[in-house]
Amino acid sequence: MKNACKWAQQFGPLIGRLVLANLFIVSGFKKIGGFAYMASVMGGMMLSLDPNLIKLMLVVTIAVELGGGLLVLLGWQARWAATAILLWMIPVTYVFHAYWGLPPDQMQMQFIQFHKNMAIMGGMLYIIAYGSGPFSLGKDNC
């Protein structure tokens, strides 16, 4: 068990950063490729907002996902990147995955997405608290 703990402490943060960052990096690239589609989806969720503001919000989303994801992956300024992702995820989760009050056929999927995002936010809080760990480009000091 001692060797397993040592291995987890050495490689766990790197693997954790990899799987967390992968979600954001892939999502950011997909949003670039499907920019018009994503803008229309976002517009459908926030009908009262100006289309140009929606496009700006999408650009910010891509920057947070790609930039933050890459920084978390590399372990460089990971605490700052995790903080940015966490703060960005709070309104995104509330706006796009508000499962309460939805029809039953939509509620379950949004419930899952909402709680998936909550788990990801927990991972970001862990990076904020403990840094990026071994195999990082930067040293995260609190």
FENCORDA-V815053 format. One record per pair of residues at least 4 apart in sequence whose ideal C-beta (glycine too) atoms are under 8 Angstrom apart, sorted by sequence separation. I is the first residue (numbers start at 0). J is the second residue. D is the distance in whole Angstrom. If there is no record, write none. Layout:
((I/J/D) (I/J/D))
This chain:
((0/4/6) (1/5/6) (2/6/6) (3/7/6) (4/8/6) (5/9/6) (6/10/6) (7/11/4) (8/12/8) (10/14/6) (11/15/6) (12/16/6) (13/17/6) (14/18/6) (15/19/6) (16/20/6) (17/21/6) (18/22/7) (19/23/7) (20/24/6) (21/25/6) (22/26/6) (23/27/6) (24/28/7) (25/29/6) (26/30/6) (27/31/7) (28/32/7) (29/33/6) (30/34/7) (33/37/5) (34/38/6) (35/39/7) (36/40/6) (37/41/6) (38/42/6) (39/43/6) (40/44/7) (41/45/6) (42/46/7) (48/52/5) (49/53/7) (50/54/7) (51/55/6) (52/56/6) (53/57/6) (54/58/7) (55/59/7) (56/60/6) (57/61/6) (58/62/6) (59/63/6) (60/64/6) (61/65/6) (62/66/5) (63/67/5) (64/68/6) (65/69/6) (66/70/6) (67/71/6) (68/72/6) (69/73/6) (73/77/8) (76/80/6) (77/81/6) (78/82/6) (79/83/6) (80/84/6) (81/85/6) (82/86/6) (83/87/6) (84/88/6) (85/89/7) (87/91/6) (88/92/6) (89/93/7) (90/94/6) (91/95/6) (92/96/5) (93/97/6) (97/101/8) (101/105/4) (102/106/7) (103/107/8) (105/109/6) (106/110/6) (107/111/7) (108/112/6) (109/113/6) (110/114/6) (111/115/6) (112/116/7) (113/117/7) (114/118/7) (115/119/7) (116/120/6) (117/121/7) (118/122/7) (119/123/7) (120/124/6) (121/125/7) (122/126/7) (123/127/6) (124/128/6) (125/129/6) (126/130/7) (131/135/4) (135/139/7) (6/11/8) (48/53/6) (70/75/6) (101/106/5) (126/131/6) (130/135/8) (42/48/7) (70/76/5) (71/77/5) (131/137/7) (30/37/5) (70/77/6) (98/105/8) (42/50/6) (45/53/7) (48/56/8) (98/106/5) (101/109/6) (130/138/8) (131/139/5) (70/79/7) (71/80/5) (98/107/8) (130/139/3) (70/80/4) (71/81/6) (130/140/8) (42/53/5) (98/109/4) (130/141/7) (38/50/7) (41/53/5) (68/80/8) (97/109/7) (98/110/4) (67/80/4) (71/84/7) (96/109/5) (66/80/7) (67/81/7) (98/112/8) (38/53/6) (41/56/7) (98/113/5) (38/54/5) (41/57/6) (67/83/5) (68/84/8) (96/112/4) (97/113/7) (67/84/4) (95/112/8) (96/113/4) (38/57/5) (37/57/6) (63/83/6) (64/84/8) (67/87/8) (96/116/6) (63/84/6) (92/113/6) (34/57/7) (63/87/5) (92/116/4) (91/116/7) (92/117/7) (30/57/7) (60/87/7) (59/87/8) (88/116/6) (92/120/8) (30/60/7) (31/61/6) (30/61/5) (60/91/8) (88/119/7) (89/120/8) (88/120/6) (27/60/8) (27/61/5) (30/64/7) (85/120/6) (88/123/7) (27/64/3) (28/65/7) (26/64/5) (27/65/4) (85/123/4) (84/123/5) (85/124/7) (23/63/8) (24/64/7) (23/64/4) (24/65/6) (27/68/6) (82/123/8) (23/65/7) (81/123/4) (85/127/7) (81/124/8) (23/67/6) (24/68/4) (23/68/3) (24/69/6) (81/126/4) (82/127/6) (22/68/7) (81/127/5) (21/68/8) (20/68/4) (23/71/7) (24/72/7) (78/126/6) (20/69/7) (45/94/7) (77/126/5) (78/127/5) (44/94/6) (20/71/5) (21/72/8) (44/95/6) (19/71/6) (20/72/4) (78/130/6) (77/130/7) (78/131/8) (77/131/4) (16/71/5) (17/72/6) (71/126/7) (16/72/6) (75/131/8) (74/131/3) (16/74/6) (74/132/7) (77/135/7) (71/131/7) (74/134/7) (75/135/7) (77/137/7) (13/74/8) (16/77/7) (23/84/7) (74/135/3) (75/136/4) (76/137/6) (78/139/5) (12/74/8) (73/135/7) (74/136/5) (75/137/4) (77/139/6) (73/136/5) (74/137/6) (76/139/8) (78/141/8) (73/137/8) (74/139/8) (22/119/7) (19/119/7) (19/122/5) (19/123/7) (15/122/7) (19/126/8) (15/125/8) (16/126/7) (16/131/6) (16/132/8) (12/129/8) (15/132/8) (12/131/6) (13/132/7) (16/135/8) (12/132/3) (13/133/7) (11/132/7) (12/133/6) (13/134/4) (12/134/7) (13/135/8) (10/133/8) (12/135/8) (9/133/6) (10/134/8) (8/133/8))
